[in-house]
Amino acid sequence: MSGTIAPAAAADLPEILSLLDRAKLPRAGVPEHLADFVVAREGQRVVGCAALERYGSSALLRSVAVDVTMRGLGLGQELTKALLERARRFKLVRVYLLTETAQQFFQRFGFKVIQRDAVDQAVRQSVEFSSACPAGAIAMALELPR
């Protein structure tokens, strides 16, 4: 991966929303949580994004998306690793996510499938859990070492 991963800036919002639309991922709550996003750039172009929304000692990993022209280069892994490292720096206890298509991808990082009602109540109040993701999306969790 030759691009750079950095915190998202306000000017990145239109490109992030476009990337999420192309990846068929929800855009609900993105403007409100822009400070939780990181982006990958190739030159000036945003080619990947991901977010880690914090809720107490837990977090929601969401919106991991890579432009179709950059897939297969490890960018999704780099974005996920960057946010899991951020979660460790924040001393979070666990990270949750919802997915319809990327269960195997996230299992490589240690995420395990759980029941939706096992998700931390504060995380379940997020837009992603409460309305943006379909009820059929798979809930996953990663326990972080203390």
C-alpha distance (Angstrom), angle and dihedral (degrees) to the residues before:
residue distance angle dihedral
M1 . . .
S2 3.78 . .
G3 3.81 99.9 .
T4 3.78 127.2 88.9
I5 3.81 130.1 -110.7
A6 3.80 116.0 -144.1
P7 3.80 140.6 150.3
A8 3.79 112.9 -72.8
A9 3.80 118.6 -104.6
A10 3.80 126.9 -148.1
A11 3.82 89.1 -105.8
D12 3.84 89.2 60.3
L13 3.82 94.2 63.3
P14 3.85 97.4 92.4
E15 3.82 91.7 49.0
I16 3.82 91.8 46.2
L17 3.81 91.4 51.1
S18 3.80 91.1 47.6
L19 3.81 91.2 49.2
L20 3.82 91.2 50.1
D21 3.82 90.9 48.4
R22 3.81 91.3 52.1
A23 3.82 90.2 48.0
K24 3.83 90.2 48.0
L25 3.81 91.2 -122.0
P26 3.82 124.1 142.0
R27 3.79 118.2 -92.2
A28 3.81 94.6 -167.6
G29 3.80 111.4 123.9
V30 3.80 94.4 10.5
P31 3.83 97.3 116.5
E32 3.80 90.8 48.2
H33 3.82 91.8 50.2
L34 3.81 100.0 37.6
A35 3.82 90.3 122.5
D36 3.83 87.9 62.4
F37 3.82 92.5 58.6
V38 3.76 131.2 96.7
V39 3.78 121.7 -165.4
A40 3.77 134.4 -157.0
R41 3.77 116.2 -140.1
E42 3.75 133.5 -160.8
G43 3.78 100.6 -163.7
Q44 3.81 104.5 -43.2
R45 3.82 94.6 -28.2
V46 3.82 121.7 102.4
V47 3.82 105.3 -129.4
G48 3.80 99.8 166.1
C49 3.77 142.0 18.7
A50 3.78 142.6 -179.2
A51 3.80 136.8 169.4
L52 3.78 138.4 -148.9
E53 3.81 111.5 -159.2
R54 3.82 112.0 -165.6
Y55 3.81 122.0 -140.7
G56 3.79 110.0 176.3
S57 3.82 109.2 -64.7
S58 3.82 91.6 -13.9
A59 3.79 134.4 66.5
L60 3.77 140.8 -160.8
L61 3.80 117.6 -130.2
R62 3.78 106.9 -152.8
S63 3.78 146.5 156.5
V64 3.81 98.0 31.7
A65 3.80 99.9 171.8
V66 3.78 134.8 158.5
D67 3.80 126.5 -167.9
V68 3.80 111.1 -106.7
T69 3.83 90.6 -119.2
M70 3.83 90.3 59.9
R71 3.80 101.5 43.0
G72 3.78 119.8 122.6
L73 3.81 93.8 32.4
G74 3.81 97.1 97.7
L75 3.79 95.4 -102.7
G76 3.81 94.6 128.3
Q77 3.79 88.8 52.2
E78 3.82 91.8 49.4
L79 3.82 92.0 50.1
T80 3.81 91.6 48.1
K81 3.82 92.8 46.8
A82 3.82 90.7 49.6
L83 3.79 91.9 53.9
L84 3.80 94.7 43.8
E85 3.80 87.8 52.3
R86 3.82 88.1 50.8
A87 3.83 88.9 51.4
R88 3.81 89.9 52.9
R89 3.82 91.7 48.8
F90 3.81 88.8 52.2
K91 3.84 87.4 50.8
L92 3.80 92.1 -125.3
V93 3.80 118.8 173.5
R94 3.79 100.1 -143.7
V95 3.77 143.2 0.0
Y96 3.80 123.6 -144.2
L97 3.78 132.8 -166.1
L98 3.78 142.3 174.3
T99 3.79 122.3 -137.3
E100 3.76 139.2 171.7
T101 3.80 98.2 -176.2
A102 3.81 112.2 14.0
Q103 3.80 105.0 62.9
Q104 3.82 93.8 122.5
F105 3.81 91.9 46.5
F106 3.81 92.3 55.9
Q107 3.80 93.8 42.1
R108 3.82 86.8 67.2
F109 3.82 87.5 67.5
G110 3.81 93.0 50.0
F111 3.80 99.1 -95.5
K112 3.80 113.5 150.5
V113 3.80 129.3 -158.1
I114 3.81 112.6 -105.9
Q115 3.78 136.8 173.2
R116 3.80 113.2 -89.5
D117 3.79 91.3 -123.6
A118 3.84 89.0 59.2
V119 3.82 89.9 65.1
D120 3.81 116.2 107.1
Q121 3.82 109.0 -88.8
A122 3.82 93.3 -125.0
V123 3.83 90.9 54.8
R124 3.81 90.9 47.8
Q125 3.82 87.8 59.5
S126 3.84 90.7 61.3
V127 3.79 118.5 109.3
E128 3.80 89.1 -116.1
F129 3.82 92.9 59.2
S130 3.78 100.3 31.8
S131 3.80 100.3 48.1
A132 3.82 119.2 -19.4
C133 3.82 101.0 68.9
P134 3.80 122.6 59.4
A135 3.80 117.8 -105.8
G136 3.81 88.3 -116.0
A137 3.81 93.8 61.9
I138 3.80 113.9 117.4
A139 3.81 117.0 -114.3
M140 3.79 116.6 -140.8
A141 3.80 133.6 -178.9
L142 3.78 137.4 -163.0
E143 3.80 119.8 -159.5
L144 3.79 110.7 -145.6
P145 3.80 119.3 -143.3
R146 3.78 115.8 -108.9
